[in-house]
Amino acid sequence: MVNPTAWTDDNLMSLQSHVLAGERDHPEATGDFSWILSAISLATKTIGNKVRRARIDDVLGELAAENTHGERQQKLDVISNDIIKACLGSRANIGVLVSEEEEEPTILRTRADGGRYAVFFDPLDGSSNLNVSVGVGTIFAVIRLPEGGGGGLEAVLSRQATMVAAGYVLYGSSTVFMLTTGTGVDMFVLDHSIGSYVLAKRGIALPPSQPIYSINEAYSARFPEGVQRYLDWAHRSSYSSRYIGSMVADVHRTLIKGGIFIYPATTDRPEGKLRLLYEAMPMAMLVEQAGGIAVTQDGTRVLDLHPTDLHQRTSVVLGSTEEVAHFLKQMDSTS
Ligand code: P6P
């Protein structure tokens, strides 16, 4: 007697077949979405190959140029940015690309010409860690642009623009693709022997609590008092500290194990360091979809923030619900 469950739940499912299956469940789906994700899949496989071969191909190190934030660009930042634009640019349903590496958005086509979506991305987050082989990653968000209007910057910053998908690819000990399209978070791992991202786990669920905090404590003297109160509390509460200094790697550990990741404002960076559009927002969608919380240090939900500038920064506090609650309690000086 064949056990149908054995053949229906544990199929060898690729990222592409997973997305196509998801579209089949939505009769109104147009195939636009899988067309975009296939470009992100191709781009990240290509970037992953470049990252693995960086020292062999002598593409480590910095360029003389600085990016829009006055940060020295790594050679692989630019290479990764070009790869993503080459893959996404050919998708006729994308109107706008917003990259950490470029001051201005790339306007591919107006909404009237079919540009229904924008893609925000950080091509290679954490790239300053490349020369010591620490996990780095590509972060992306897929935005459906509002009906009408000309597309472009106005559409991207419109309150009617909707983030319909978010994810990251971590180039670590394995190449992991985390994806949400609004119905939970699924994890895929690149099987190099067949060149496909294969489904590793459906429905990633953040544990409600885990005594792990992740923050760059070297800046403690520059943190707001509430953050220092929280750290004192965590030290007295037998927490473990884990900080990699690469957001994709730190958030990935938080999604898998639980805990809290904190990048607060500091006296020298009162607005925070992490960028809203292509770091905080996609990570916030993933964390919320996995049952966690993503807020600014004053407790405002990241996904309720309305961007006014492509490269604006924000403080970020995300992770397990109870861990974020502990943090916010310490931040509340009246508590
Ligand atoms: P710091 C990498 O440069 C990055 O943008 C994030 O990936 C990471 O979380 C953060 O900066 C690390 O910043 O100040 O601790 O080195």
Boltz pocket constraint, residues with backbone or C-beta under 6 A from the ligand:
constraints:
  - pocket:
      binder: B
      contacts: [[A, 125], [A, 126], [A, 127], [A, 128], [A, 216], [A, 245], [A, 246], [A, 247], [A, 248], [A, 250], [A, 263], [A, 273], [A, 274]]
      max_distance: 6.0
